[in-house]
Amino acid sequence: MPQPVDVSPEALHQRLTRRALAFLQDMIQTAFARLHTADTLCEDGLFADFSAVQIADSTGFGLPESLKAVFPGAGGSARSAGAKVQLVWDYKRSAFTHFALTPWNIPDNKYIDTVIALAQRSALFLFDLGYFKTQAFAVIAQADAYFLPRFNHQTALYDAVGGRLQRVELAQMLKAEAGLLLEKPLYLGARERVAVRLIAARVPETVVNERRRKARYAARKRGYTPSQTHLTLLAWNLFITNVPGTVWTAVSVCKAYSLRWQVELIFKSWKSDLQLSTLPTKNEVPTLCYLYGRLLLILLTYALCPSLRSALWSNKRRELSLLKLVRHFQAVADRWLQMLFESTTTLRHFLSQVSVSAQRLTAKASRKRRTSAQRLRESLQTQNEFIELTMKFAA
């Protein structure tokens, strides 16, 4: 096997050519295709009714101005060049289902048309508000799949009254609600009329005041006054879903959505530990080489995530910390690089040792504050007990 050699930064920079860029892009496609075949599952009981739990989100970062033709920025006061990584992460498999680099000026609610191509029977999609698109939710429902986004209050909702659909004035309905939690079956969209459950959860007064302060500040900067309707809705967390009430109660829906923050932890590890957005060059081709090289590093780092998560849960009933996993791999990066020049057997043995040590070092710390997964698991257990009790009374 070839032996590693010392290469100066200048010599490395000279080799960052379009040929090298094409090689890195091809490597990313090959790596993702192989990772996408993983089928390791864990915590089967947590999402037993879903074939997959797809969490979609994106993260953006600025690029040198030399890339503005290839990766235009968002415009306005933002940088003239920028990129987004569009990610769909399957929570059940701890694996990337979709992974793409796009210009920053492509909004999420347009890119969702690409994401929903992944819709399969019984899959669940969790979306941020930026991906809200009624037509996309209709496509997911038609595929016998499920969606759970936050609700965009500018979208029309309809209630079936006397065999006819009537427009719902959401702010008025919530203003008359005295409770902490509201659930109502409605229809979404003026044309699509997608059957949904609206879940409205009242938030604490301190949170409401802070939301309204920020809304008024943002409106003042843009030269308008926020409407009373908008200020009223800020007192609630609003979700829509087509997941049946027999699968999740309204409380479980609220808790399930909190799992979307798992992707935020992934993005944090990319930027803080894998330095995705820290690029040492300004010219187009070398910058893209560095960028695609770091994307490849991300894929390789997360390649072992599914098996590690499964082993931790099976052996210790502990959840995997993504941040700890990234830092653990960083600690052995130099040795990992050396192993690439050894035989396949030696590399496999090294990765096996790394995985064993990772099981000791990458579990989430035991703490009094429960994780999102623990809260949802407990919610589902309580729900199942309630259903069983109801069935006994019915008998």
Long-range contacts (C-beta under 8 A, 24 or more apart in sequence): 1-341, 1-342, 1-343, 2-341, 3-341, 4-337, 4-338, 4-341, 13-281, 13-286, 16-281, 16-285, 16-286, 16-289, 16-290, 17-285, 18-285, 20-289, 21-285, 21-288, 21-289, 21-292, 24-289, 24-292, 24-293, 24-296, 25-292, 27-296, 28-292, 28-295, 28-296, 28-299, 31-296, 31-299, 31-300, 31-303, 32-96, 32-99, 32-299, 35-95, 35-96, 35-299, 35-302, 35-303, 36-95, 36-96, 36-97, 38-93, 38-95, 38-306, 39-93, 40-93, 40-94, 40-95, 40-306, 40-307, 40-309, 40-310, 41-92, 41-93, 41-310, 42-92, 42-94, 42-309, 42-310, 42-313, 42-314, 43-92, 43-313, 43-373, 43-377, 45-377, 45-380, 46-373, 46-376, 46-377, 46-380, 47-91, 47-92, 47-124, 49-122, 49-247, 50-92, 50-122, 50-123, 50-124, 50-146, 51-120, 51-121, 51-122, 51-123, 52-90, 52-92, 52-93, 52-97, 52-120, 52-122, 52-123, 52-124, 53-90, 53-91, 53-92, 53-123, 53-124, 53-126, 53-259, 54-88, 54-89, 54-90, 54-91, 54-97, 54-115, 54-118, 54-123, 54-124, 54-125, 54-126, 55-88, 55-89, 55-90, 55-91, 55-125, 55-126, 55-259, 55-260, 55-262, 55-263, 56-86, 56-87, 56-88, 56-98, 56-112, 56-115, 56-125, 56-126, 56-127, 56-128, 56-131, 57-87, 57-89, 57-128, 57-260, 57-263, 57-264, 57-267, 58-84, 58-85, 58-86, 58-87, 58-108, 58-111, 58-130, 59-84, 59-85, 59-87, 59-267, 59-270, 59-271, 60-84, 60-85, 60-104, 61-271, 61-276, 61-277, 62-277, 63-279, 63-287, 63-291, 64-279, 64-281, 64-282, 64-283, 64-284, 64-287, 66-282, 66-283, 66-284, 66-287, 67-284, 67-287, 67-288, 70-103, 70-284, 70-288, 71-103, 71-104, 72-103, 72-104, 72-105, 73-104, 73-105, 74-104, 74-105, 75-105, 78-104, 83-291, 85-270, 85-276, 85-295, 86-111, 86-114, 86-115, 87-263, 87-266, 87-267, 88-115, 88-118, 89-262, 89-263, 89-266, 91-259, 91-262, 93-306, 94-302, 94-305, 94-306, 94-309, 94-310, 94-320, 95-302, 95-305, 95-306, 96-299, 96-302, 99-295, 99-299, 101-291, 101-292, 101-295, 109-133, 112-136, 116-140, 119-143, 119-145, 120-145, 121-145, 122-146, 124-148, 124-243, 126-256, 126-257, 126-259, 126-260, 127-260, 128-260, 134-188, 134-189, 134-192, 134-194, 135-189, 135-192, 137-188, 137-192, 137-194, 137-196, 137-240, 137-242, 138-189, 138-192, 138-194, 140-242, 141-194, 141-195, 141-242, 146-241, 146-242, 146-243, 147-240, 147-241, 147-242, 148-239, 148-240, 148-241, 148-243, 148-253, 148-256, 148-257, 149-239, 149-240, 150-237, 150-238, 150-239, 150-257, 151-198, 151-238, 151-239, 151-240, 153-229, 153-230, 153-233, 153-238, 155-188, 155-189, 156-188, 156-189, 156-190, 157-186, 157-187, 157-188, 157-198, 158-186, 158-187, 158-188, 158-193, 159-184, 159-186, 159-187, 160-187, 165-193, 170-233, 170-238, 171-228, 171-229, 171-232, 171-233, 174-200, 174-232, 174-233, 174-235, 174-236, 175-232, 181-250, 181-251, 181-254, 183-245, 183-250, 188-240, 194-242, 195-242, 196-240, 196-241, 196-242, 197-240, 197-241, 197-242, 197-243, 197-245, 197-250, 197-253, 198-238, 198-239, 198-240, 199-238, 199-239, 199-240, 199-241, 199-250, 199-253, 199-254, 200-236, 200-237, 200-238, 200-239, 201-236, 201-237, 201-239, 201-250, 201-254, 202-235, 202-236, 203-235, 203-236, 203-237, 208-234, 208-235, 246-387, 248-380, 248-383, 249-379, 249-383, 251-379, 252-376, 252-379, 252-380, 252-383, 255-372, 255-375, 255-376, 255-379, 256-376, 258-372, 258-375, 258-376, 259-372, 259-373, 259-376, 261-372, 262-322, 262-372, 265-322, 265-323, 266-322, 268-323, 269-322, 269-323, 269-325, 269-326, 270-298, 273-323, 273-326, 273-327, 273-330, 274-298, 274-301, 274-326, 274-330, 301-325, 301-326, 301-329, 304-351, 304-354, 304-355, 304-358, 307-355, 308-355, 308-358, 308-359, 308-362, 311-355, 311-359, 312-359, 312-362, 312-363, 315-359, 316-359, 316-363, 318-363, 318-364, 319-363, 319-364, 319-371, 319-373, 319-374, 320-362, 320-363, 320-364, 321-362, 321-363, 321-364, 321-365, 324-361, 324-362, 324-363, 324-364, 325-358, 325-362, 328-354, 328-357, 328-358, 328-361, 328-362, 329-354
